[in-house]
């Protein structure tokens, strides 16, 4: 079974209008950001929709990068003055990012589901993800309210989590053990479960779910690409379960006037995640995680500075 997303291999040569994939990616992101900004110029009735679209882009771009999408959404909403009572918008648009990665890996998912009755490797893959997913279910069930009511409201925790996570990533880039797993689908089950426990650290905003699972993967002998892909696979059951749990709790709080905002944020999150996942995999395979580590440290330090100056 093929572990790669259903998408053509990157081609460094000219593509559309003579532009290579890098410039097309940059142009796509610029268009996604520019469209919401343009909407905000058409009056107050479009301002909330434009803000929702901007936050959707932010969610999609950061969900699978090791930089904490939750931290970026909380800070982004604060920066543009978007009020999200009960975190309803944040919860709902995350599903857009997850559906994007499921679309990219749709052939893998189909192969596993259809192969469960007859293929041992499909059953092993499903069991591996299920066992890796269980720690987040157990801890999330008991700690969810505390996390959202207390930790999500602390910019100090977010800032320090960003900085400490960035330093940890730099150390892992330098001192990680020699990789022994090069294919995420063949990760030994005990390693997968250990990565699942690492994922639970990401319940602290600023840590990053993808970052925590990638740290765990590198520590446990997965190479860069395998660690990133395992993070994608584990995100599917984890984030869908989190979405269902949160939706059941907040479904009665969703008012009609917010449905449009949620729909817009959802669509922009889906598109943004769709265009960033494959380039991210190619980038970390060639370059590594150090740029993301330094980005985390700079953002965390800036946030600490802003708090020290009384700006937050």
N, C-alpha and C positions, 0 to 999 in steps of 0.2 A: 504493500500500500504506500502511496506517495504522501509524504508528510508536508509537501510544499503547498502553499496557497495556489488555487486554480488561477494562474495568471502567467503571462509570458515572462521568460527570464529577462532580467534587465539588459538593455543594449546600450552601450556607451556612445554609440554613434548617433547621427541625426535621426530624428523621429518626425514629429509634426512641425511643419514650417521650418525645418532645419534646426529645431531646438532639441537638445538632448533631454533625458529624463529629469536631470537635476533642475534645469530651468523650467520645465513643465511643472514639476512639483512646486517650485517657488511661486510660479505664476498662479497655480491652482489655489495655494494657500492665500496668496494676496487677494485673489478674487473672492474667496470665502470670507475674508475679513472685510474687504471693501464693500461688499453688498450690504451687510448689516449696518455699517457706518453710513451708507447712503440712505438707508431706510430711516435712520434717526433724524434726517434733515427734512422729513415730510410732515412734521407736526407731531403733537403730543401723542396722538392715537397710534403712531407708528414707532414711537420711541421704545415702548416696552417690547414690541416685536423685534426691533433691531437689537436691543439688549439681549433678548432671548437667543437670537441667532448668533451673536458674538460669543455668548457663554457656551452655546452648542459647539461652535468651532473650537473653543478652548478645551472643552471636554473631549472632543474627538481627537484633537492633536496630542493631548497629554495622557489619555487613559492608558495607553500601552507603552509610554515612555517612562523610564524610572525617575520621574520628577514630581510625582504626586498630583494627580488630576483633582483630587478633593481640595488640596491646598490652593491650587490655581483657581478653582471655581469659587471658593470662599473669598479669596483675595480679589478675584476679578469682579465678583458681585459687589463687594465693598467699594471697589474703585469706581465702578460706573453707577453706583447708587441703585442697584437692582435688589428689591426686597423680595425674599423668598420665604414666606411664613411656613414653618413646619418642614422646610427643606423639600417641599413637594416637587418643585421643578428639577432640583438637582437629582433626586431619586429617579424621576421618570426619564430624563434624557440619557442616563447612563446606558439604558437598554439599546439606544441607537448605536453606541460604540461597540457593544457586544455583538449585535447583529451584523455589524460590518466585518468583524473578524470571523464570525461564523460563515458569512458569505464567501470570504476569501478561502476558507478551509472547508468549503461545502463538500468537496469530493471526499476528503478525509472523513468527515462526519458521516456521509452516506455509506462509505466503505465499512466503517466501524458498525453502524447500526444494522446494515444488511448482513454483515459478517458475523454478528453475535451468535446465531444458531450453529454455524459451521466452522468458523475460523478461530483457532486458539489465540492468534495474535490480536484479533479484534476484542475478544473477551478479556485478554490480559490488559490491553490498553484501557478499556472501560473500567476494569477493576482498579487499575493504577490511579486513574483520575478520581474515582469515587473515594478511595481511601485517602488520597491527598486532600480532597475537598472536606472530609469530615471534621478535622480540627476547627476550621472556620465556622462550621455549622454550630458546633458545641459552644465555642467561646462567644460567637456572635449572638447566639440566642440569649445568653445571660447578660452580656455586656452592652448590647446595642443601645439601650436607652442612655446609659451613662456616657457612652462615646459621643452620641449626638447632642446631648444636653449639656455636657461639661467640656469634653475635649474639643468639639467643633467650634466652641466659642472662645478658645484660647489661642490668640495669635502667637503668644510666647511658645506654646508647645509646637505649633506648626513651624515656627522659625528654627527652633533648636532641632526638630526632627529633620528638617531640610539640611541643616549644616552637618549634623552627625551622620546622616545617611550619605551625604556627599563624601565625607572623610572615609567612611567605611567602604564606599565604592572604590575610592582611590587605593586604599590598602589592599582590597581584593584584586584589583587590576595588577598590582605589583606582586602580591604574595599568595595568590590563589593556588591551590594544588594543581598538579598536572592533570588536564582533562582525561577522563577515562570513558566518558559518554559523549558521543558525537551526534546521536540521533535521539531527539526528545522522546520518541515513541518507545524506545528500548530502555528508558530509565528504570533501574531496579526499583522494585516496589518500596523497599525500605528507604531509599533515597527520596522517592516521590512523597512518602508520608512525612519525612523530615522537612521537605520543602513546604508541604502543607502547613506544618507548624510555623515555619518562618513567615508564611503569608499572614498569619494572625497578627504579627507585629504591625502590619499595615493598617490595622484598625485605628491606630494612632494617626490622626491627620498630619500629613507632611512626610510620613515614612514612604508612601507609595506602594500600592499592592504589587505592581509589576516589579518595582525595585526590590522589595523584600523577597519575592520569589526568585528573582534573578540573582540576588546575593546568595540565597540558599543554594541555588543551582551551581553557582561557581564554587562555593565552599565544598559542595558535595561531589565535585568532579565532573560537572557538565561543562562543555565548552561554551563559548559565548552565544553562538547561534542556537544550540540546543537549550541553553538556559532561557533565552528569550522566547523560543517557541513553546517550551514547557509552560512558561508564564502565560502565553496566549491560551493554550489548551485549558489550563486550570482556571483561567478567568471565566470561561464559558459557564460551567456549572455554578461557580461561586457568585458571579454577578447576577445570573438569572435568579438564583435562590434569594439573593439579597433584594433584588427588585420585587419578587413575588411577596416576600415577607413585608417589605415596606409598603407595597401597594395595598395589601390587605389592611394595614394599619391606618393608611391615610386616604383610602378611596372615598370616604364620605366627606373629606375636606376639599376635594377637587371641585372648584366652582366652574361654571360654564365659561366665564370670561378668561379663565386661565388655560383652557384647552388649546386655544390658538397658539399661545406662547409655548406651551409644552410641545405641540406638534412641530413648530418651527425649530425649537432647540433640538428636538429628536432628529429631524431631518439633517440639520447642519452637523450634528455630532456623528451621524452615520457617514455622511460624505467625507468629513474630515478624517475620521478613523480609517476609512477605506483607502484614502490616498497616502496615509503615512505609515501603515504597518509594514509593507514590503520594503520601502526605502530604509526604514529603521533597521530591519533585519540585515540588509546588505551593509548598512553603515557600521553596525556594531561588529559584524564579521570582519570588516576591513580595518576599522579604526579602534574599536573597543568602547568602553563606557566612560572613559575619563572626561570627555567634553560634558556629558550629562552631570558628572560628579561636580565639576567646577561650576556649572550652571546652578546646581542646587546650593552650593556654598555661597555663591554671590547673592542669590535671591534671599536665602536665609539671613545672611549678614545684613543685607539692605533692609529686611523686615525688622530685624533687631534694632538697627539704627533708627528706623522710622518710629518705633515704639519708644526708644530712648529720648527722641526729640518731641514726643507727645503728639505725633501725627496720627497715631492709631490708638 
